[in-house]
Amino acid sequence: MLFDPGADIAHFGIPLLLFLPRASLIAWLVLMILVSPVLQLLMTIFGGHLALLREAQRAARPRPGGRTVPGGPLPAS
């Protein structure tokens, strides 16, 4: 469809990001194929980093009764 001179790109259902239908199709394809996966990867890495930070913060905080989180050291008694 991108290289077909007779194709009616204006009514294909792609939002007109730019003023020309063919330029909008190219921009939409670049966004969906290149930019979106990169943003999804960055958000996955960011979410994993936040989860690790929260878990490390939870492990460093002492629990009531002198015990730490499961797997941590117990007080001598």
C-alpha positions as CSV (number, residue, x, y, z in Angstrom):
1,M,0.0,0.0,0.0
2,L,2.9,2.3,0.7
3,F,4.3,2.1,-2.9
4,D,0.9,1.7,-4.7
5,P,0.2,5.0,-6.5
6,G,-3.5,4.2,-6.8
7,A,-4.1,3.4,-3.2
8,D,-6.3,5.8,-1.2
9,I,-4.3,6.2,2.0
10,A,-6.5,9.0,3.3
11,H,-9.4,6.7,4.0
12,F,-7.2,3.8,5.4
13,G,-8.0,4.7,9.0
14,I,-4.6,6.0,10.0
15,P,-4.8,9.4,11.8
16,L,-3.2,12.2,9.8
17,L,-0.2,13.0,11.9
18,L,1.2,15.1,9.0
19,F,-0.7,17.1,6.4
20,L,-0.1,14.5,3.6
21,P,-1.7,11.1,3.7
22,R,1.4,9.2,2.5
23,A,3.7,11.0,4.9
24,S,1.2,10.3,7.7
25,L,1.3,6.6,6.8
26,I,5.1,6.5,6.9
27,A,5.1,8.4,10.2
28,W,2.5,6.0,11.7
29,L,4.5,2.9,10.6
30,V,7.7,4.3,12.1
31,L,5.9,5.0,15.4
32,M,4.3,1.6,15.6
33,I,7.2,-0.5,14.4
34,L,10.2,1.4,15.9
35,V,9.2,3.8,18.7
36,S,6.4,1.8,20.4
37,P,8.5,-1.3,21.2
38,V,11.4,0.8,22.5
39,L,9.0,2.7,24.8
40,Q,7.6,-0.6,26.0
41,L,11.0,-2.0,26.7
42,L,12.0,1.1,28.6
43,M,8.8,1.0,30.7
44,T,9.4,-2.7,31.5
45,I,13.0,-2.0,32.6
46,F,11.7,1.0,34.7
47,G,9.0,-1.1,36.3
48,G,11.5,-3.9,37.2
49,H,13.9,-1.3,38.6
50,L,11.2,0.1,40.8
51,A,10.2,-3.4,42.0
52,L,13.8,-4.2,42.9
53,L,14.2,-0.9,44.8
54,R,11.0,-1.4,46.7
55,E,12.1,-5.0,47.7
56,A,15.5,-3.8,48.8
57,Q,13.9,-1.0,50.8
58,R,11.6,-3.5,52.4
59,A,14.4,-5.9,53.2
60,A,16.5,-3.1,54.9
61,R,13.7,-2.0,57.2
62,P,13.5,-3.7,60.6
63,R,10.3,-5.5,61.4
64,P,8.4,-5.2,64.7
65,G,9.6,-7.7,67.3
66,G,13.2,-7.6,66.2
67,R,12.7,-9.8,63.2
68,T,13.6,-8.8,59.7
69,V,11.9,-9.9,56.5
70,P,11.8,-13.7,55.7
71,G,15.2,-14.9,54.8
72,G,17.0,-12.3,56.8
73,P,18.9,-12.8,60.1
74,L,17.0,-13.5,63.3
75,P,18.0,-11.9,66.6
76,A,20.0,-14.1,69.1
77,S,17.8,-15.3,71.9
